[in-house]
Amino acid sequence: MVPSCCVPGCASPLAPGAPVPLCALHVAVVADHAAELVGVEDLLPGPCPVCGSRVGVRFAAGSVCAVCEWRWGEVPDGDLAPPRVDVVYYLRQRDHVGDRVKIGTTANPRQRLARISHQDLLAFERGDRRLERRRHEQFAATRYPGTEWFRVTPELLAHVDVVAAGVSDPWDAHARWTSEALALRG
């Protein structure tokens, strides 16, 4: 006797490799139901109005941006100024001076970073001048005098790794913080 689907009234054969005794049709029904609960990565109908990403997560109730989690279809109020999101940034530069990291702060990272020569944006850390000052004190022993540049050390890189943990692109973190600030504003 060939095993059949466990759904009452269904005599279809089991789907190959199914972890529970279901036919292919009922495996698909369960998969669709699960996707509605946990969401499915999908393209948004257009770019996210907050961060510009095209990748979203689709739920039964609608889609959200996969980068900043802005709900698709909600429009930020264009009459309001963008929210202020202060960040401490970590930039890496390798040149004739050496391998070094700049620790600075700004509320407008795109504009600020465009004016600073660097090869890599390593991370953003949410914070203002007070946090920047603490980071400068933390790594003071490796600071180039009179600058915000620090020699690359294993300790500094370990700190940057902790700050950047779980974020492959620092701009994604910034977009998320901006989206959160917009959402909190209502």
DOVOMAR-367594 format. One line per 4 residues: number of its first residue (from 1); for each residue x, y, z of C-alpha. Coordinates in steps of 0.05 Angstrom, whole numbers. Example, Ala and Ser with C-alpha at 12.3 -4.5 7.8 and 13.67 -1.06 7.14 Angstrom:
% DOVOMAR-367594
1	246,-90,156  273,-21,143
% end
This chain:
% DOVOMAR-367594
1	0,0,0  27,69,-20  26,119,37  -22,176,26
5	-34,247,51  -57,252,124  -109,306,109  -178,275,119
9	-211,259,53  -146,265,13  -119,201,-17  -62,232,-58
13	8,203,-52  58,236,-6  101,292,-34  173,267,-43
17	216,288,16  159,322,54  176,324,129  103,309,146
21	56,261,111  25,310,62  13,309,-13  44,362,-58
25	-20,404,-58  -25,407,18  50,421,25  39,482,-20
29	-21,504,22  20,499,86  78,536,53  32,593,30
33	3,598,100  72,600,132  95,654,83  37,698,105
37	60,693,177  135,703,169  138,741,103  172,726,38
41	229,767,8  205,798,-56  216,860,-99  176,922,-78
45	130,951,-132  178,1011,-134  236,1040,-95  226,1051,-20
49	209,1125,-9  256,1128,51  319,1090,31  310,1074,-43
53	316,998,-35  277,954,-84  278,893,-39  220,881,8
57	186,829,52  115,812,31  64,793,84  -11,781,77
61	-24,850,105  25,885,58  99,895,44  155,929,82
65	224,950,58  276,896,73  328,950,89  293,1002,132
69	226,967,145  184,1025,120  114,1001,104  103,1001,28
73	49,1050,9  60,1099,67  88,1165,42  134,1206,87
77	107,1276,99  145,1318,48  130,1382,86  170,1359,146
81	245,1364,149  281,1297,148  292,1271,219  360,1283,251
85	399,1219,260  468,1232,291  521,1179,277  592,1165,295
89	627,1141,232  690,1100,222  728,1112,157  791,1075,135
93	846,1106,94  910,1073,70  962,1122,42  1031,1150,52
97	1013,1168,124  994,1096,141  935,1051,152  888,1093,194
101	815,1102,216  778,1167,225  727,1170,281  680,1228,270
105	607,1248,278  554,1280,236  479,1286,227  488,1287,151
109	534,1229,134  527,1231,58  548,1304,55  603,1297,107
113	634,1233,79  635,1263,9  684,1316,35  732,1267,68
117	784,1226,30  776,1153,50  775,1084,19  725,1047,63
121	666,1065,106  673,1012,160  613,1027,204  562,1076,233
125	547,1078,307  485,1116,329  509,1173,373  530,1246,376
129	590,1286,399  589,1256,468  598,1185,440  650,1210,391
133	689,1241,449  685,1174,488  712,1137,427  769,1188,420
137	787,1177,493  781,1101,485  832,1100,429  874,1161,450
141	939,1121,453  937,1110,377  913,1179,356  951,1221,306
145	962,1286,345  914,1342,329  869,1299,285  810,1251,289
149	852,1196,255  876,1135,293  928,1082,275  896,1016,258
153	904,967,315  872,900,330  833,933,387  805,987,341
157	786,937,287  754,892,340  712,951,364  691,967,293
161	672,894,282  627,897,344  595,962,320  584,934,250
165	560,865,273  502,840,232  504,898,183  538,885,116
169	529,956,92  531,1015,141  482,1054,98  430,1000,112
173	436,1015,186  430,1090,173  368,1079,129  336,1038,184
177	350,1091,238  322,1145,192  260,1102,179  251,1091,254
181	257,1165,267  205,1179,213  158,1127,242  165,1154,312
185	147,1223,286  82,1196,260
% end
